[in-house]
């Protein structure tokens, strides 16, 4: 049965953030809020957690997964960033963007796209997310909370609790979080390209 923490969306309680990270480090799968939706999260080297998320969402093997990072220096450990990518990411983060970048050797292979060897990277503009990754001191593996048969992510933590309290270890309640898909920017050929237009606007790529 999942634990259920009510965390203030603007001023997260440090005690609850620490306990949430303890659950992550103990191998737990959590539900937490970002600036675009609720999401699943676990430690990036937690293979069983990754498998649980894949099973809950019924994802294919070639699904693009995402690492939520604390800052640009952390991104550069797990993704290859040229000068153009660095400048663009710095100008857009934190914010509702997902960046698809070539993975470095530090990125576990099971998190990479099976054919392209890429990884999704996010720096969300959300106090709870930022507090979690700061306390964890490493990227958080993340996947949008879209369940099989649904087109959109779940938005109400009470509904999430009803559906998932036996599937995950912790649900963080930060109130209703509307689903506003991120804008996905790919750097597959080093030049930025909008893969999916979401809520984030990039005037230079329009």
C-alpha distance (Angstrom), angle and dihedral (degrees) to the residues before:
residue distance angle dihedral
X1 . . .
X2 3.79 . .
X3 3.77 122.4 .
X4 3.80 113.6 -124.1
X5 3.80 121.6 -144.5
X6 3.80 123.6 -174.9
X7 3.81 103.8 -150.1
X8 3.78 123.5 -177.1
X9 3.83 108.5 -110.4
X10 3.81 94.8 -141.1
X11 3.82 103.2 29.1
X12 3.81 107.4 30.2
X13 3.80 113.9 -156.8
X14 3.82 106.8 -112.7
X15 3.82 92.5 -143.5
X16 3.81 92.3 56.6
X17 3.81 92.4 44.8
X18 3.82 89.8 53.2
X19 3.79 91.6 48.6
X20 3.81 91.1 47.4
X21 3.80 90.4 53.7
X22 3.81 90.4 48.1
X23 3.80 88.0 56.8
X24 3.81 90.3 49.5
X25 3.82 91.7 49.8
X26 3.80 90.6 48.4
X27 3.81 88.7 61.5
X28 3.77 97.9 -92.3
X29 3.79 129.3 153.4
X30 3.79 113.0 -138.7
X31 3.78 138.8 -170.0
X32 3.80 111.6 -137.9
X33 3.82 139.0 164.4
X34 3.80 126.8 -104.3
X35 3.80 130.4 178.4
X36 3.81 91.0 -91.0
X37 3.82 106.5 34.6
X38 3.75 146.6 -35.6
X39 3.80 111.9 -68.1
X40 3.78 143.0 -172.8
X41 3.79 116.1 -112.2
X42 3.79 139.8 -175.4
X43 3.78 139.5 153.6
X44 3.79 110.1 -69.9
X45 3.82 94.7 -123.2
X46 3.81 91.9 48.4
X47 3.80 100.3 110.4
X48 3.80 94.6 176.8
X49 3.82 89.9 49.9
X50 3.79 91.0 50.8
X51 3.80 89.8 49.2
X52 3.81 90.6 50.4
X53 3.80 92.1 52.1
X54 3.80 90.8 46.6
X55 3.81 89.8 50.8
X56 3.82 95.0 46.4
X57 3.81 91.5 49.9
X58 3.84 94.1 35.7
X59 3.80 90.8 -132.3
X60 3.78 127.3 -179.8
X61 3.80 120.9 -116.1
X62 3.82 92.1 -108.8
X63 3.82 95.2 54.1
X64 3.81 114.2 134.8
X65 3.79 109.4 -117.0
X66 3.79 126.2 -161.9
X67 3.78 137.0 -134.6
X68 3.80 115.5 -151.8
X69 3.79 107.0 -146.7
X70 3.78 135.3 -163.8
X71 3.81 98.4 -136.7
X72 3.80 145.8 -22.4
X73 3.79 94.5 -80.5
X74 3.79 90.0 57.5
X75 3.81 90.5 48.9
X76 3.80 91.4 55.6
X77 3.80 90.4 59.3
X78 3.79 92.3 60.5
X79 3.82 104.8 26.6
X80 3.80 134.8 43.0
X81 3.80 110.0 -115.6
X82 3.78 125.5 -174.9
X83 3.80 122.2 -162.2
X84 3.81 94.3 -92.0
X85 3.80 92.0 50.8
X86 3.80 91.3 46.7
X87 3.79 93.1 53.1
X88 3.80 94.0 45.8
X89 3.81 95.2 46.2
X90 3.80 91.0 46.8
X91 3.81 90.8 52.4
X92 3.82 94.4 48.9
X93 3.79 103.1 41.6
X94 2.88 141.3 132.3
X95 3.78 88.8 32.4
X96 3.83 148.5 94.9
X97 3.79 97.4 -58.2
X98 3.79 135.2 116.0
X99 3.80 116.6 -158.9
X100 3.80 120.5 -155.4
X101 3.81 108.4 -150.8
X102 3.77 138.2 164.5
X103 3.79 108.5 -90.0
X104 3.79 122.6 -121.8
X105 3.79 124.8 -135.9
X106 3.81 88.5 -96.2
X107 3.80 90.5 68.7
X108 3.82 113.4 90.2
X109 3.80 109.5 -113.9
X110 3.79 92.4 -128.4
X111 3.82 88.9 63.8
X112 3.79 94.1 52.1
X113 3.79 126.2 88.4
X114 3.80 101.9 -94.3
X115 3.83 95.1 -128.3
X116 3.80 106.9 24.4
X117 3.84 97.0 38.9
X118 3.79 89.5 -136.4
X119 3.79 133.0 139.8
X120 3.78 132.5 -155.1
X121 3.80 115.6 -123.7
X122 3.83 128.3 -162.8
X123 3.80 137.5 -178.3
X124 3.82 101.2 -175.8
X125 3.79 122.6 -159.8
X126 3.80 95.0 -126.4
X127 3.82 125.7 116.7
X128 3.80 94.5 -143.9
X129 3.81 93.4 49.3
X130 3.79 92.2 47.2
X131 3.81 91.5 47.8
X132 3.80 91.5 50.7
X133 3.81 95.5 51.4
X134 3.81 91.8 43.2
X135 3.81 91.1 53.5
X136 3.81 92.7 41.8
X137 3.83 90.3 49.5
X138 3.79 92.3 -151.5
X139 3.80 135.2 66.4
X140 3.78 118.1 -72.5
X141 3.77 116.9 -131.4
X142 3.79 107.0 -126.0
X143 3.79 141.8 -173.9
X144 3.82 127.2 176.8
X145 3.80 113.8 -104.5
X146 3.79 97.6 -113.8
X147 3.79 111.0 140.8
X148 3.83 125.8 -150.5
X149 3.80 111.1 -75.6
X150 3.82 93.2 18.8
X151 3.81 124.7 108.8
X152 3.81 96.0 -162.9
X153 3.78 135.9 44.4
X154 3.79 118.8 -99.9
X155 3.79 112.1 -98.7
X156 3.83 107.9 -173.5
X157 3.83 117.9 72.2
X158 3.81 92.1 -151.3
X159 3.81 90.0 57.0
X160 3.79 89.3 46.1
X161 3.80 89.5 52.6
X162 3.81 91.2 51.7
X163 3.80 92.0 50.7
X164 3.80 102.7 36.9
X165 3.80 112.7 22.6
X166 3.83 90.3 109.2
X167 3.81 93.9 43.9
X168 3.82 103.2 52.9
X169 3.81 137.2 39.7
X170 3.80 100.9 -131.4
X171 3.80 137.3 18.8
X172 3.81 116.7 -164.1
X173 3.79 111.5 -152.2
X174 3.81 111.7 -152.6
X175 3.79 95.3 155.8
X176 3.78 126.0 -98.2
X177 3.82 112.2 -21.8
X178 3.83 112.3 -165.4
X179 3.80 115.4 -136.4
X180 3.80 108.8 -113.8
X181 3.82 108.5 163.3
X182 3.78 116.7 -130.9
X183 3.77 122.9 -115.2
X184 3.79 107.8 -108.4
X185 3.80 116.4 -143.3
X186 3.79 118.5 -171.1
X187 3.79 126.3 -155.5
X188 3.79 94.9 -177.3
X189 3.81 93.1 133.3
X190 3.84 92.7 30.0
X191 3.82 91.2 -103.0
X192 3.83 114.4 100.2
X193 3.78 116.5 -112.7
X194 3.80 130.5 174.9
X195 3.80 106.8 -118.2
X196 3.80 94.5 176.8
X197 3.77 127.3 8.9
X198 3.78 110.1 -135.9
X199 3.77 135.1 151.6
X200 3.82 94.7 -51.6
X201 3.80 114.7 88.7
X202 3.82 123.0 -152.8
X203 3.79 109.9 -174.1
X204 3.81 93.4 -167.0
X205 3.82 91.9 58.2
X206 3.80 98.7 44.8
